Amino acid sequence: MKRKTRTTAVNRREVLKGGVALAGAAVGSGAITGFPMVWSQTPVTLRQFGTGVSNINEIAKQAKADLGITLEMTALDTDSTAQRVVTQPKSFDIADIEYFTLKKVWGAGNLQPMDIKRLKYFDKIVGIFKDGKLTPTSKIAQGTAPHTVSFVEKPGDKSFASGMTDWYTLVPTIYNADTLGIRPDLIGRPIDSWTELLNPEFKGKASILNISSIGIMDAAMVCEAMGEVQYGDKGNMTREEIDKTMAIFTEAKKAGQFRAFWKTFDESVNLMASGEVVIQSMW
């Protein structure tokens, strides 16, 4: 986060740190009511951007009602959020970004970590975002597991800590459940496998996500379900695994399997609502 002006640096910095901690923690804990009535003596506007799913008008209205803070929200696609963090640090106060994006942007030094002692609901954040485990016996997730990029040793560090510290990079706000979205009224039968995305039955009416960091994972789910590729870690593929995955999907594209490739949440919804697409990877 960056300050707007040097003359108001101290006050604005404190307001931002408090505001981010409260808003982030409240969303992460599932609570958007019951905030303390603390009003600033001067109008405060926080500029937030994120993907479409994070721009929730009800939260902005509640922040205004309870805190007197105006949230200005901007919806971008995943790649644009990363670009903005790196190239336009003075254009925002809060960046709502995916965890896998942190590896791309944290090193730019345009984001600041949050002191966990200032996060009222930090103890309610589940272990997935702390040590990587939902329960003591849980398996650690593949790819950029959130806990691997959640902490730094101190403010100003451009690399991530190997374990929990007092400095938190992101407060979790949204769980996305990526899966296959379908139009059951147009398909007329159950869909229970990722292999269906490349089923010739849906030639010209399938779609896949055009965000490389996520789309490649969806493609891997398909290839593994087909029995074509067995991955060691889908989030950290070998060159051979990448080549096999891309070969399968390149062939499918050339055969006309895909109607389109979507990049924003709204695009995915419009493709399905119009009936142009009947099956696709979705959030």
C-alpha positions, 0 to 999 in steps of 0.5 A: 500500500502507498500513501497519497501524500507525504504531508498526511503520511503518519495519519493516513498510514495509521488509518490504512493499517487499522482499516485494512486489518479490520476489513480484512479480518472481518471478511476472513471471519465471515463477519460484516456486522458488529464493527465498533463505531469508530469514525475518522474526523476527516473523510477517508477513502480506501481504494481497493481493487481485485477480481470481480468476485471480491468487489462486494457492494454489501461490504462497502456499504457496511464499512461506510455505515459502521466506520464512515470509510468509503471503499472505492472498488475496481474489478480487474482480471488476475493478470491486470491485478498483478500488473497494477501492484507492480507498476501503479503502486500509488493508485491503490490502498488495498490489493485483493489478489490471489495467493499465487500472484504474491510470488510475482509481485511481492519482490517489487516492494509495493506491498506492506505486511500486516502486524498480526497483533493488529489483526483482531481475528487472526486466531480465527484464520484457519491453519491452511493460511498459517501452517498449511494444514486444516487439521493436524493430519491434513496433507499440505496442498500442491502448488503455491500453498497459501502458507508458503507466501503468508509471512515475512520476517519483517517489514521491507523483506522481499522474500517469504519466511519459512514459517509463521512470524508476526508479519502477515502478507495477506488476510484471506477473504475468499475461497474459490471452488474451481470445478466444472460448470455445466448447463444441465438443461442443455446437457441432459445427463450427469457430469462427474469427471474432468474428462468431460471437458474434452469429450467430443460430444461438446465440441465447439461448446466447451471453454477453459480459463485463460489465466495461465496460473489457474488454467494449467491446473484445470488442464492438469485435472483433465489430463490426469482424469484421462489417465494421460499424465500422472503429476508429481505436483500439479503446481510445480510441473516438470518440463515433460509434464508441461509438454504432455499437457500442452500437447493434449490441449493444443490438439483439442483446440485445433480440433475445435473443442473450445468455443472461447477462453474466458479471463474474467468472472463475468465472461464465464457467466456470460458464456454459460448464460447465453448457451454458447458454452455448456461446459467449462472450468469455472469459479 
